[in-house]
Structures are given as structure tokens and as C-alpha cells.
Amino acid sequence: MALITCSECKREISDQATVCPGCGVHIEKNINKRAQATLEKVILKILPVAIFIIVIIFLESVSKPIFRIFGL
Ligand SMILES: [Zn+2]
């Protein structure tokens, strides 16, 4: 167990604590972890959609000259 300094009141608190016992502020390290987990969830949701859109745009750009050949 290590001690970290609270970003708000500068007290030394346990790195296991989620809130500072001195001022009640949420520990930044844990907020960052939570933000990172949320970001990863968002990326995992967006990534397949982004890949799908890229594939559609790619197929669109590839298929246009083919349609032109067939006079469409
Ligand atoms: Zn504090």
C-alpha cells in the first residue's frame, strides 16, 4: 500500500482510497481509470461502425468506375 497526495487538500492518503478522507474529493487516479474504461467501451462500440463506414466508402469508390464501364 502506497501513499499518494490528494490533488485538492495535499494530504497523504492511501492509493487504495477512492475518495479523500480529508476533503472527500474523488481520487484522480481512479477517475482516470474510470475515464479510460469508459473510453475503451466507447471505442469498442464505435470501431465496428467506423470500419463498416470505411468499407462502404471504399466499396463505393471502387464500384463507381465498374458501373461506368457498364454504362450505369
Ligand atoms: Zn483531499
N, CA, C, O and the ligand as a Tripos MOL2 file, in Angstrom:
@<TRIPOS>MOLECULE
protein
  289   287    73     0     0
PROTEIN
NO_CHARGES

@<TRIPOS>ATOM
      1 N           0.8520   -1.2050    0.0000 N.3       1 MET1
      2 CA          0.0000    0.0000    0.0000 C.3       1 MET1
      3 C           0.8810    1.2460    0.0000 C.2       1 MET1
      4 O           1.7120    1.4250    0.8900 O.2       1 MET1
      5 N           0.7010    2.0770   -0.9690 N.am      2 ALA2
      6 CA          1.4950    3.3010   -1.0900 C.3       2 ALA2
      7 C           0.6460    4.5190   -0.7290 C.2       2 ALA2
      8 O          -0.5840    4.4810   -0.7470 O.2       2 ALA2
      9 N           1.3410    5.5770   -0.4070 N.am      3 LEU3
     10 CA          0.6400    6.8280   -0.0930 C.3       3 LEU3
     11 C           0.7400    7.7770   -1.2860 C.2       3 LEU3
     12 O           1.7950    7.9160   -1.9040 O.2       3 LEU3
     13 N          -0.3620    8.4120   -1.5870 N.am      4 ILE4
     14 CA         -0.3860    9.4090   -2.6550 C.3       4 ILE4
     15 C          -0.8770   10.7350   -2.0610 C.2       4 ILE4
     16 O          -1.4800   10.7630   -0.9880 O.2       4 ILE4
     17 N          -0.6140   11.8050   -2.7620 N.am      5 THR5
     18 CA         -1.0160   13.1230   -2.2720 C.3       5 THR5
     19 C          -2.3380   13.5220   -2.9260 C.2       5 THR5
     20 O          -2.4970   13.4380   -4.1440 O.2       5 THR5
     21 N          -3.2800   13.9580   -2.0920 N.am      6 CYS6
     22 CA         -4.5680   14.4130   -2.6050 C.3       6 CYS6
     23 C          -4.3670   15.6670   -3.4550 C.2       6 CYS6
     24 O          -3.6390   16.5800   -3.0660 O.2       6 CYS6
     25 N          -5.0140   15.7020   -4.6110 N.am      7 SER7
     26 CA         -4.8420   16.8320   -5.5270 C.3       7 SER7
     27 C          -5.5300   18.0930   -5.0090 C.2       7 SER7
     28 O          -5.2190   19.2020   -5.4430 O.2       7 SER7
     29 N          -6.4710   17.9150   -4.0740 N.am      8 GLU8
     30 CA         -7.2210   19.0670   -3.5550 C.3       8 GLU8
     31 C          -6.6240   19.6180   -2.2610 C.2       8 GLU8
     32 O          -6.2900   20.8010   -2.1890 O.2       8 GLU8
     33 N          -6.4850   18.7570   -1.2230 N.am      9 CYS9
     34 CA         -6.0380   19.2420    0.0910 C.3       9 CYS9
     35 C          -4.5780   18.9070    0.3840 C.2       9 CYS9
     36 O          -4.0560   19.2980    1.4280 O.2       9 CYS9
     37 N          -3.9070   18.1830   -0.5290 N.am     10 LYS10
     38 CA         -2.4780   17.8330   -0.4210 C.3      10 LYS10
     39 C          -2.1650   16.9200    0.7630 C.2      10 LYS10
     40 O          -1.0100   16.8170    1.1740 O.2      10 LYS10
     41 N          -3.1780   16.2600    1.3110 N.am     11 ARG11
     42 CA         -2.9460   15.2940    2.3830 C.3      11 ARG11
     43 C          -2.4020   14.0060    1.7850 C.2      11 ARG11
     44 O          -2.6520   13.6870    0.6220 O.2      11 ARG11
     45 N          -1.6490   13.2670    2.6060 N.am     12 GLU12
     46 CA         -1.1830   11.9550    2.1660 C.3      12 GLU12
     47 C          -2.2640   10.9410    2.4830 C.2      12 GLU12
     48 O          -2.6740   10.7890    3.6340 O.2      12 GLU12
     49 N          -2.7180   10.2550    1.4590 N.am     13 ILE13
     50 CA         -3.7950    9.2760    1.6230 C.3      13 ILE13
     51 C          -3.4070    7.9770    0.9320 C.2      13 ILE13
     52 O          -2.4900    7.9470    0.1100 O.2      13 ILE13
     53 N          -4.1150    6.9020    1.2730 N.am     14 SER14
     54 CA         -3.8480    5.5970    0.6720 C.3      14 SER14
     55 C          -4.2150    5.6060   -0.8020 C.2      14 SER14
     56 O          -5.2140    6.2030   -1.2010 O.2      14 SER14
     57 N          -3.3900    4.9310   -1.6150 N.am     15 ASP15
     58 CA         -3.6950    4.8290   -3.0440 C.3      15 ASP15
     59 C          -4.8650    3.8740   -3.2990 C.2      15 ASP15
     60 O          -5.3620    3.7760   -4.4210 O.2      15 ASP15
     61 N          -5.2980    3.1710   -2.2470 N.am     16 GLN16
     62 CA         -6.4490    2.2830   -2.3580 C.3      16 GLN16
     63 C          -7.7660    3.0400   -2.1740 C.2      16 GLN16
     64 O          -8.8330    2.5450   -2.5360 O.2      16 GLN16
     65 N          -7.6740    4.2510   -1.6030 N.am     17 ALA17
     66 CA         -8.8770    5.0430   -1.3200 C.3      17 ALA17
     67 C          -9.4780    5.5900   -2.6100 C.2      17 ALA17
     68 O          -8.7530    6.0220   -3.5070 O.2      17 ALA17
     69 N         -10.7920    5.5700   -2.6970 N.am     18 THR18
     70 CA        -11.4730    6.1110   -3.8840 C.3      18 THR18
     71 C         -11.8380    7.5730   -3.6660 C.2      18 THR18
     72 O         -11.9510    8.3530   -4.6120 O.2      18 THR18
     73 N         -12.0230    7.9320   -2.3700 N.am     19 VAL19
     74 CA        -12.2710    9.3380   -2.0310 C.3      19 VAL19
     75 C         -11.3010    9.7400   -0.9280 C.2      19 VAL19
     76 O         -10.9160    8.9180   -0.0970 O.2      19 VAL19
     77 N         -10.9130   11.0040   -0.9280 N.am     20 CYS20
     78 CA        -10.0110   11.5200    0.0890 C.3      20 CYS20
     79 C         -10.7520   11.6120    1.4210 C.2      20 CYS20
     80 O         -11.8180   12.2250    1.4820 O.2      20 CYS20
     81 N         -10.2060   11.0080    2.5100 N.am     21 PRO21
     82 CA        -10.8740   11.1070    3.8150 C.3      21 PRO21
     83 C         -10.8340   12.5210    4.3860 C.2      21 PRO21
     84 O         -11.6180   12.8510    5.2760 O.2      21 PRO21
     85 N          -9.9370   13.3500    3.8870 N.am     22 GLY22
     86 CA         -9.7980   14.7250    4.3700 C.3      22 GLY22
     87 C         -10.8230   15.6640    3.7720 C.2      22 GLY22
     88 O         -11.5060   16.3810    4.5020 O.2      22 GLY22
     89 N         -10.9420   15.6730    2.4340 N.am     23 CYS23
     90 CA        -11.8160   16.6470    1.7770 C.3      23 CYS23
     91 C         -12.9340   15.9940    0.9700 C.2      23 CYS23
     92 O         -13.8220   16.6870    0.4730 O.2      23 CYS23
     93 N         -12.9020   14.6670    0.8360 N.am     24 GLY24
     94 CA        -13.9900   13.9560    0.1580 C.3      24 GLY24
     95 C         -13.9250   13.9890   -1.3560 C.2      24 GLY24
     96 O         -14.8560   13.5560   -2.0360 O.2      24 GLY24
     97 N         -12.8140   14.5070   -1.8860 N.am     25 VAL25
     98 CA        -12.6860   14.5720   -3.3480 C.3      25 VAL25
     99 C         -12.3800   13.1730   -3.8990 C.2      25 VAL25
    100 O         -11.6960   12.3810   -3.2500 O.2      25 VAL25
    101 N         -12.8780   12.8860   -5.0710 N.am     26 HIS26
    102 CA        -12.5660   11.6070   -5.7230 C.3      26 HIS26
    103 C         -11.1030   11.6050   -6.1440 C.2      26 HIS26
    104 O         -10.5900   12.5900   -6.6740 O.2      26 HIS26
    105 N         -10.4410   10.4710   -5.8950 N.am     27 ILE27
    106 CA         -9.0160   10.3890   -6.2120 C.3      27 ILE27
    107 C          -8.8520   10.3400   -7.7240 C.2      27 ILE27
    108 O          -9.4770    9.5330   -8.4130 O.2      27 ILE27
    109 N          -8.0030   11.2170   -8.2140 N.am     28 GLU28
    110 CA         -7.7990   11.4200   -9.6520 C.3      28 GLU28
    111 C          -7.4100   10.1390  -10.3810 C.2      28 GLU28
    112 O          -7.8760    9.8750  -11.4890 O.2      28 GLU28
    113 N          -6.5470    9.3450   -9.7410 N.am     29 LYS29
    114 CA         -6.0630    8.0970  -10.3400 C.3      29 LYS29
    115 C          -7.2370    7.1950  -10.7180 C.2      29 LYS29
    116 O          -7.2810    6.6220  -11.8070 O.2      29 LYS29
    117 N          -8.1940    7.0850   -9.7770 N.am     30 ASN30
    118 CA         -9.3580    6.2370  -10.0130 C.3      30 ASN30
    119 C         -10.2920    6.8350  -11.0540 C.2      30 ASN30
    120 O         -10.9070    6.1070  -11.8340 O.2      30 ASN30
    121 N         -10.4000    8.1570  -11.0660 N.am     31 ILE31
    122 CA        -11.2190    8.8400  -12.0700 C.3      31 ILE31
    123 C         -10.6320    8.5780  -13.4570 C.2      31 ILE31
    124 O         -11.3550    8.3080  -14.4150 O.2      31 ILE31
    125 N          -9.2990    8.6660  -13.5390 N.am     32 ASN32
    126 CA         -8.6240    8.3970  -14.8080 C.3      32 ASN32
    127 C          -8.8690    6.9700  -15.2770 C.2      32 ASN32
    128 O          -9.1040    6.7240  -16.4600 O.2      32 ASN32
    129 N          -8.8120    6.0310  -14.3310 N.am     33 LYS33
    130 CA         -9.0700    4.6200  -14.6620 C.3      33 LYS33
    131 C         -10.4820    4.4520  -15.2030 C.2      33 LYS33
    132 O         -10.7100    3.7590  -16.1950 O.2      33 LYS33
    133 N         -11.4360    5.1140  -14.5190 N.am     34 ARG34
    134 CA        -12.8400    5.0210  -14.9160 C.3      34 ARG34
    135 C         -13.0390    5.6590  -16.2980 C.2      34 ARG34
    136 O         -13.7580    5.1270  -17.1450 O.2      34 ARG34
    137 N         -12.3890    6.8040  -16.5050 N.am     35 ALA35
    138 CA        -12.4890    7.5090  -17.7840 C.3      35 ALA35
    139 C         -11.9010    6.6550  -18.8980 C.2      35 ALA35
    140 O         -12.4250    6.6060  -20.0110 O.2      35 ALA35
    141 N         -10.7980    5.9800  -18.5730 N.am     36 GLN36
    142 CA        -10.1420    5.1180  -19.5500 C.3      36 GLN36
    143 C         -11.0430    3.9390  -19.8980 C.2      36 GLN36
    144 O         -11.1520    3.5680  -21.0660 O.2      36 GLN36
    145 N         -11.6930    3.3450  -18.8910 N.am     37 ALA37
    146 CA        -12.5960    2.2190  -19.1150 C.3      37 ALA37
    147 C         -13.7780    2.6520  -19.9620 C.2      37 ALA37
    148 O         -14.2110    1.9170  -20.8500 O.2      37 ALA37
    149 N         -14.3060    3.8460  -19.6940 N.am     38 THR38
    150 CA        -15.4270    4.3900  -20.4650 C.3      38 THR38
    151 C         -14.9870    4.6360  -21.8950 C.2      38 THR38
    152 O         -15.7160    4.3250  -22.8370 O.2      38 THR38
    153 N         -13.7920    5.1950  -22.0610 N.am     39 LEU39
    154 CA        -13.2490    5.4830  -23.3900 C.3      39 LEU39
    155 C         -13.0840    4.1920  -24.1830 C.2      39 LEU39
    156 O         -13.4000    4.1400  -25.3710 O.2      39 LEU39
    157 N         -12.5860    3.1490  -23.5160 N.am     40 GLU40
    158 CA        -12.3960    1.8590  -24.1760 C.3      40 GLU40
    159 C         -13.7360    1.2800  -24.6220 C.2      40 GLU40
    160 O         -13.8400    0.7100  -25.7080 O.2      40 GLU40
    161 N         -14.7690    1.4290  -23.7730 N.am     41 LYS41
    162 CA        -16.1140    0.9510  -24.1190 C.3      41 LYS41
    163 C         -16.6470    1.6920  -25.3310 C.2      41 LYS41
    164 O         -17.2350    1.0880  -26.2270 O.2      41 LYS41
    165 N         -16.4390    3.0180  -25.3580 N.am     42 VAL42
    166 CA        -16.9060    3.8570  -26.4700 C.3      42 VAL42
    167 C         -16.1890    3.4620  -27.7540 C.2      42 VAL42
    168 O         -16.8120    3.3430  -28.8090 O.2      42 VAL42
    169 N         -14.8560    3.2570  -27.6590 N.am     43 ILE43
    170 CA        -14.0650    2.8640  -28.8340 C.3      43 ILE43
    171 C         -14.5380    1.5120  -29.3550 C.2      43 ILE43
    172 O         -14.6720    1.3240  -30.5640 O.2      43 ILE43
    173 N         -14.7920    0.5700  -28.4480 N.am     44 LEU44
    174 CA        -15.2520   -0.7620  -28.8430 C.3      44 LEU44
    175 C         -16.6080   -0.7050  -29.5370 C.2      44 LEU44
    176 O         -16.9050   -1.5280  -30.4030 O.2      44 LEU44
    177 N         -17.4380    0.2810  -29.1480 N.am     45 LYS45
    178 CA        -18.7490    0.4530  -29.7760 C.3      45 LYS45
    179 C         -18.6190    1.1410  -31.1280 C.2      45 LYS45
    180 O         -19.3160    0.7860  -32.0780 O.2      45 LYS45
    181 N         -17.7170    2.1350  -31.2160 N.am     46 ILE46
    182 CA        -17.5700    2.9550  -32.4150 C.3      46 ILE46
    183 C         -16.7510    2.2280  -33.4890 C.2      46 ILE46
    184 O         -17.0380    2.3530  -34.6790 O.2      46 ILE46
    185 N         -15.7390    1.4750  -33.0710 N.am     47 LEU47
    186 CA        -14.8090    0.8460  -34.0080 C.3      47 LEU47
    187 C         -15.4860   -0.0060  -35.0920 C.2      47 LEU47
    188 O         -15.1820    0.1890  -36.2690 O.2      47 LEU47
    189 N         -16.3910   -0.9430  -34.7540 N.am     48 PRO48
    190 CA        -17.0360   -1.7180  -35.8210 C.3      48 PRO48
    191 C         -17.8350   -0.8310  -36.7740 C.2      48 PRO48
    192 O         -17.8610   -1.0830  -37.9790 O.2      48 PRO48
    193 N         -18.4810    0.1970  -36.2460 N.am     49 VAL49
    194 CA        -19.2650    1.1320  -37.0630 C.3      49 VAL49
    195 C         -18.3260    1.9020  -37.9920 C.2      49 VAL49
    196 O         -18.6200    2.0730  -39.1760 O.2      49 VAL49
    197 N         -17.1910    2.3670  -37.4480 N.am     50 ALA50
    198 CA        -16.2030    3.1150  -38.2300 C.3      50 ALA50
    199 C         -15.6410    2.2450  -39.3460 C.2      50 ALA50
    200 O         -15.4950    2.7090  -40.4760 O.2      50 ALA50
    201 N         -15.3240    0.9900  -39.0440 N.am     51 ILE51
    202 CA        -14.7980    0.0520  -40.0450 C.3      51 ILE51
    203 C         -15.8510   -0.1820  -41.1280 C.2      51 ILE51
    204 O         -15.5260   -0.2150  -42.3140 O.2      51 ILE51
    205 N         -17.1100   -0.3450  -40.7210 N.am     52 PHE52
    206 CA        -18.2230   -0.5490  -41.6540 C.3      52 PHE52
    207 C         -18.3480    0.6300  -42.6130 C.2      52 PHE52
    208 O         -18.5000    0.4440  -43.8200 O.2      52 PHE52
    209 N         -18.2830    1.8510  -42.0660 N.am     53 ILE53
    210 CA        -18.3940    3.0710  -42.8730 C.3      53 ILE53
    211 C         -17.2160    3.1570  -43.8550 C.2      53 ILE53
    212 O         -17.4040    3.4980  -45.0230 O.2      53 ILE53
    213 N         -16.0080    2.8480  -43.3800 N.am     54 ILE54
    214 CA        -14.8050    2.8920  -44.2320 C.3      54 ILE54
    215 C         -14.9570    1.8840  -45.3760 C.2      54 ILE54
    216 O         -14.6340    2.1940  -46.5220 O.2      54 ILE54
    217 N         -15.4490    0.6760  -45.0640 N.am     55 VAL55
    218 CA        -15.6440   -0.3650  -46.0820 C.3      55 VAL55
    219 C         -16.6740    0.1040  -47.1120 C.2      55 VAL55
    220 O         -16.4780   -0.0910  -48.3110 O.2      55 VAL55
    221 N         -17.7610    0.7160  -46.6600 N.am     56 ILE56
    222 CA        -18.8180    1.2190  -47.5570 C.3      56 ILE56
    223 C         -18.2440    2.2910  -48.4860 C.2      56 ILE56
    224 O         -18.4830    2.2680  -49.6930 O.2      56 ILE56
    225 N         -17.4720    3.2460  -47.9050 N.am     57 ILE57
    226 CA        -16.8570    4.3310  -48.6930 C.3      57 ILE57
    227 C         -15.8770    3.7290  -49.7070 C.2      57 ILE57
    228 O         -15.8250    4.1500  -50.8630 O.2      57 ILE57
    229 N         -15.1090    2.7470  -49.2560 N.am     58 PHE58
    230 CA        -14.1260    2.0850  -50.1240 C.3      58 PHE58
    231 C         -14.8340    1.3670  -51.2730 C.2      58 PHE58
    232 O         -14.4440    1.5150  -52.4310 O.2      58 PHE58
    233 N         -15.8650    0.5960  -50.9620 N.am     59 LEU59
    234 CA        -16.6170   -0.1420  -51.9900 C.3      59 LEU59
    235 C         -17.2810    0.8160  -52.9680 C.2      59 LEU59
    236 O         -17.3420    0.5570  -54.1700 O.2      59 LEU59
    237 N         -17.7800    1.9340  -52.4270 N.am     60 GLU60
    238 CA        -18.4270    2.9650  -53.2370 C.3      60 GLU60
    239 C         -17.4300    3.5200  -54.2640 C.2      60 GLU60
    240 O         -17.7370    3.6420  -55.4500 O.2      60 GLU60
    241 N         -16.2190    3.8520  -53.7710 N.am     61 SER61
    242 CA        -15.2030    4.4450  -54.6540 C.3      61 SER61
    243 C         -14.6750    3.4230  -55.6510 C.2      61 SER61
    244 O         -14.2920    3.7870  -56.7630 O.2      61 SER61
    245 N         -14.6480    2.1460  -55.2690 N.am     62 VAL62
    246 CA        -14.1490    1.0820  -56.1440 C.3      62 VAL62
    247 C         -15.2140    0.7210  -57.1770 C.2      62 VAL62
    248 O         -14.8970    0.4740  -58.3410 O.2      62 VAL62
    249 N         -16.4870    0.6900  -56.7460 N.am     63 SER63
    250 CA        -17.5540    0.2160  -57.6250 C.3      63 SER63
    251 C         -17.9660    1.2480  -58.6750 C.2      63 SER63
    252 O         -18.5120    0.8750  -59.7130 O.2      63 SER63
    253 N         -17.7180    2.5310  -58.4310 N.am     64 LYS64
    254 CA        -18.1280    3.5830  -59.3710 C.3      64 LYS64
    255 C         -17.5080    3.4130  -60.7650 C.2      64 LYS64
    256 O         -18.2300    3.4680  -61.7610 O.2      64 LYS64
    257 N         -16.1790    3.2070  -60.8580 N.am     65 PRO65
    258 CA        -15.6120    3.0100  -62.1970 C.3      65 PRO65
    259 C         -16.1640    1.7620  -62.8670 C.2      65 PRO65
    260 O         -16.2960    1.7300  -64.0910 O.2      65 PRO65
    261 N         -16.4910    0.7240  -62.0840 N.am     66 ILE66
    262 CA        -17.0700   -0.5130  -62.6380 C.3      66 ILE66
    263 C         -18.4460   -0.1980  -63.2330 C.2      66 ILE66
    264 O         -18.7800   -0.6780  -64.3160 O.2      66 ILE66
    265 N         -19.2470    0.6110  -62.5200 N.am     67 PHE67
    266 CA        -20.5740    0.9900  -63.0250 C.3      67 PHE67
    267 C         -20.4410    1.7980  -64.3070 C.2      67 PHE67
    268 O         -21.2630    1.6850  -65.2160 O.2      67 PHE67
    269 N         -19.3830    2.6250  -64.3670 N.am     68 ARG68
    270 CA        -19.1530    3.4620  -65.5440 C.3      68 ARG68
    271 C         -18.8470    2.5880  -66.7720 C.2      68 ARG68
    272 O         -19.2620    2.8920  -67.8900 O.2      68 ARG68
    273 N         -18.1270    1.5190  -66.5340 N.am     69 ILE69
    274 CA        -17.7850    0.5690  -67.6130 C.3      69 ILE69
    275 C         -19.0760   -0.0380  -68.1860 C.2      69 ILE69
    276 O         -19.2170   -0.2170  -69.3960 O.2      69 ILE69
    277 N         -20.0010   -0.3440  -67.2880 N.am     70 PHE70
    278 CA        -21.2660   -0.9580  -67.7270 C.3      70 PHE70
    279 C         -22.2880    0.1090  -68.1530 C.2      70 PHE70
    280 O         -23.4240   -0.2160  -68.4970 O.2      70 PHE70
    281 N         -21.8790    1.3610  -68.1250 N.am     71 GLY71
    282 CA        -22.7310    2.4530  -68.5790 C.3      71 GLY71
    283 C         -23.8460    2.7860  -67.6100 C.2      71 GLY71
    284 O         -24.9060    3.2530  -68.0260 O.2      71 GLY71
    285 N         -23.6250    2.5520  -66.3150 N.am     72 LEU72
    286 CA        -24.6500    2.8740  -65.3090 C.3      72 LEU72
    287 C         -24.4040    4.2430  -64.6820 C.2      72 LEU72
    288 O         -25.1680    4.6730  -63.8180 O.2      72 LEU72
    289 ZN         -8.2160   15.7440   -0.0730 Zn       73 ZN73
@<TRIPOS>BOND
     1     1     2 1
     2     2     3 1
     3     3     4 2
     4     3     5 am
     5     5     6 1
     6     6     7 1
     7     7     8 2
     8     7     9 am
     9     9    10 1
    10    10    11 1
    11    11    12 2
    12    11    13 am
    13    13    14 1
    14    14    15 1
    15    15    16 2
    16    15    17 am
    17    17    18 1
    18    18    19 1
    19    19    20 2
    20    19    21 am
    21    21    22 1
    22    22    23 1
    23    23    24 2
    24    23    25 am
    25    25    26 1
    26    26    27 1
    27    27    28 2
    28    27    29 am
    29    29    30 1
    30    30    31 1
    31    31    32 2
    32    31    33 am
    33    33    34 1
    34    34    35 1
    35    35    36 2
    36    35    37 am
    37    37    38 1
    38    38    39 1
    39    39    40 2
    40    39    41 am
    41    41    42 1
    42    42    43 1
    43    43    44 2
    44    43    45 am
    45    45    46 1
    46    46    47 1
    47    47    48 2
    48    47    49 am
    49    49    50 1
    50    50    51 1
    51    51    52 2
    52    51    53 am
    53    53    54 1
    54    54    55 1
    55    55    56 2
    56    55    57 am
    57    57    58 1
    58    58    59 1
    59    59    60 2
    60    59    61 am
    61    61    62 1
    62    62    63 1
    63    63    64 2
    64    63    65 am
    65    65    66 1
    66    66    67 1
    67    67    68 2
    68    67    69 am
    69    69    70 1
    70    70    71 1
    71    71    72 2
    72    71    73 am
    73    73    74 1
    74    74    75 1
    75    75    76 2
    76    75    77 am
    77    77    78 1
    78    78    79 1
    79    79    80 2
    80    79    81 am
    81    81    82 1
    82    82    83 1
    83    83    84 2
    84    83    85 am
    85    85    86 1
    86    86    87 1
    87    87    88 2
    88    87    89 am
    89    89    90 1
    90    90    91 1
    91    91    92 2
    92    91    93 am
    93    93    94 1
    94    94    95 1
    95    95    96 2
    96    95    97 am
    97    97    98 1
    98    98    99 1
    99    99   100 2
   100    99   101 am
   101   101   102 1
   102   102   103 1
   103   103   104 2
   104   103   105 am
   105   105   106 1
   106   106   107 1
   107   107   108 2
   108   107   109 am
   109   109   110 1
   110   110   111 1
   111   111   112 2
   112   111   113 am
   113   113   114 1
   114   114   115 1
   115   115   116 2
   116   115   117 am
   117   117   118 1
   118   118   119 1
   119   119   120 2
   120   119   121 am
   121   121   122 1
   122   122   123 1
   123   123   124 2
   124   123   125 am
   125   125   126 1
   126   126   127 1
   127   127   128 2
   128   127   129 am
   129   129   130 1
   130   130   131 1
   131   131   132 2
   132   131   133 am
   133   133   134 1
   134   134   135 1
   135   135   136 2
   136   135   137 am
   137   137   138 1
   138   138   139 1
   139   139   140 2
   140   139   141 am
   141   141   142 1
   142   142   143 1
   143   143   144 2
   144   143   145 am
   145   145   146 1
   146   146   147 1
   147   147   148 2
   148   147   149 am
   149   149   150 1
   150   150   151 1
   151   151   152 2
   152   151   153 am
   153   153   154 1
   154   154   155 1
   155   155   156 2
   156   155   157 am
   157   157   158 1
   158   158   159 1
   159   159   160 2
   160   159   161 am
   161   161   162 1
   162   162   163 1
   163   163   164 2
   164   163   165 am
   165   165   166 1
   166   166   167 1
   167   167   168 2
   168   167   169 am
   169   169   170 1
   170   170   171 1
   171   171   172 2
   172   171   173 am
   173   173   174 1
   174   174   175 1
   175   175   176 2
   176   175   177 am
   177   177   178 1
   178   178   179 1
   179   179   180 2
   180   179   181 am
   181   181   182 1
   182   182   183 1
   183   183   184 2
   184   183   185 am
   185   185   186 1
   186   186   187 1
   187   187   188 2
   188   187   189 am
   189   189   190 1
   190   190   191 1
   191   191   192 2
   192   191   193 am
   193   193   194 1
   194   194   195 1
   195   195   196 2
   196   195   197 am
   197   197   198 1
   198   198   199 1
   199   199   200 2
   200   199   201 am
   201   201   202 1
   202   202   203 1
   203   203   204 2
   204   203   205 am
   205   205   206 1
   206   206   207 1
   207   207   208 2
   208   207   209 am
   209   209   210 1
   210   210   211 1
   211   211   212 2
   212   211   213 am
   213   213   214 1
   214   214   215 1
   215   215   216 2
   216   215   217 am
   217   217   218 1
   218   218   219 1
   219   219   220 2
   220   219   221 am
   221   221   222 1
   222   222   223 1
   223   223   224 2
   224   223   225 am
   225   225   226 1
   226   226   227 1
   227   227   228 2
   228   227   229 am
   229   229   230 1
   230   230   231 1
   231   231   232 2
   232   231   233 am
   233   233   234 1
   234   234   235 1
   235   235   236 2
   236   235   237 am
   237   237   238 1
   238   238   239 1
   239   239   240 2
   240   239   241 am
   241   241   242 1
   242   242   243 1
   243   243   244 2
   244   243   245 am
   245   245   246 1
   246   246   247 1
   247   247   248 2
   248   247   249 am
   249   249   250 1
   250   250   251 1
   251   251   252 2
   252   251   253 am
   253   253   254 1
   254   254   255 1
   255   255   256 2
   256   255   257 am
   257   257   258 1
   258   258   259 1
   259   259   260 2
   260   259   261 am
   261   261   262 1
   262   262   263 1
   263   263   264 2
   264   263   265 am
   265   265   266 1
   266   266   267 1
   267   267   268 2
   268   267   269 am
   269   269   270 1
   270   270   271 1
   271   271   272 2
   272   271   273 am
   273   273   274 1
   274   274   275 1
   275   275   276 2
   276   275   277 am
   277   277   278 1
   278   278   279 1
   279   279   280 2
   280   279   281 am
   281   281   282 1
   282   282   283 1
   283   283   284 2
   284   283   285 am
   285   285   286 1
   286   286   287 1
   287   287   288 2
@<TRIPOS>SUBSTRUCTURE
     1 MET1         2 RESIDUE 1 A MET
     2 ALA2         6 RESIDUE 1 A ALA
     3 LEU3        10 RESIDUE 1 A LEU
     4 ILE4        14 RESIDUE 1 A ILE
     5 THR5        18 RESIDUE 1 A THR
     6 CYS6        22 RESIDUE 1 A CYS
     7 SER7        26 RESIDUE 1 A SER
     8 GLU8        30 RESIDUE 1 A GLU
     9 CYS9        34 RESIDUE 1 A CYS
    10 LYS10       38 RESIDUE 1 A LYS
    11 ARG11       42 RESIDUE 1 A ARG
    12 GLU12       46 RESIDUE 1 A GLU
    13 ILE13       50 RESIDUE 1 A ILE
    14 SER14       54 RESIDUE 1 A SER
    15 ASP15       58 RESIDUE 1 A ASP
    16 GLN16       62 RESIDUE 1 A GLN
    17 ALA17       66 RESIDUE 1 A ALA
    18 THR18       70 RESIDUE 1 A THR
    19 VAL19       74 RESIDUE 1 A VAL
    20 CYS20       78 RESIDUE 1 A CYS
    21 PRO21       82 RESIDUE 1 A PRO
    22 GLY22       86 RESIDUE 1 A GLY
    23 CYS23       90 RESIDUE 1 A CYS
    24 GLY24       94 RESIDUE 1 A GLY
    25 VAL25       98 RESIDUE 1 A VAL
    26 HIS26      102 RESIDUE 1 A HIS
    27 ILE27      106 RESIDUE 1 A ILE
    28 GLU28      110 RESIDUE 1 A GLU
    29 LYS29      114 RESIDUE 1 A LYS
    30 ASN30      118 RESIDUE 1 A ASN
    31 ILE31      122 RESIDUE 1 A ILE
    32 ASN32      126 RESIDUE 1 A ASN
    33 LYS33      130 RESIDUE 1 A LYS
    34 ARG34      134 RESIDUE 1 A ARG
    35 ALA35      138 RESIDUE 1 A ALA
    36 GLN36      142 RESIDUE 1 A GLN
    37 ALA37      146 RESIDUE 1 A ALA
    38 THR38      150 RESIDUE 1 A THR
    39 LEU39      154 RESIDUE 1 A LEU
    40 GLU40      158 RESIDUE 1 A GLU
    41 LYS41      162 RESIDUE 1 A LYS
    42 VAL42      166 RESIDUE 1 A VAL
    43 ILE43      170 RESIDUE 1 A ILE
    44 LEU44      174 RESIDUE 1 A LEU
    45 LYS45      178 RESIDUE 1 A LYS
    46 ILE46      182 RESIDUE 1 A ILE
    47 LEU47      186 RESIDUE 1 A LEU
    48 PRO48      190 RESIDUE 1 A PRO
    49 VAL49      194 RESIDUE 1 A VAL
    50 ALA50      198 RESIDUE 1 A ALA
    51 ILE51      202 RESIDUE 1 A ILE
    52 PHE52      206 RESIDUE 1 A PHE
    53 ILE53      210 RESIDUE 1 A ILE
    54 ILE54      214 RESIDUE 1 A ILE
    55 VAL55      218 RESIDUE 1 A VAL
    56 ILE56      222 RESIDUE 1 A ILE
    57 ILE57      226 RESIDUE 1 A ILE
    58 PHE58      230 RESIDUE 1 A PHE
    59 LEU59      234 RESIDUE 1 A LEU
    60 GLU60      238 RESIDUE 1 A GLU
    61 SER61      242 RESIDUE 1 A SER
    62 VAL62      246 RESIDUE 1 A VAL
    63 SER63      250 RESIDUE 1 A SER
    64 LYS64      254 RESIDUE 1 A LYS
    65 PRO65      258 RESIDUE 1 A PRO
    66 ILE66      262 RESIDUE 1 A ILE
    67 PHE67      266 RESIDUE 1 A PHE
    68 ARG68      270 RESIDUE 1 A ARG
    69 ILE69      274 RESIDUE 1 A ILE
    70 PHE70      278 RESIDUE 1 A PHE
    71 GLY71      282 RESIDUE 1 A GLY
    72 LEU72      286 RESIDUE 1 A LEU
    73 ZN73       289 GROUP 0 **** ****
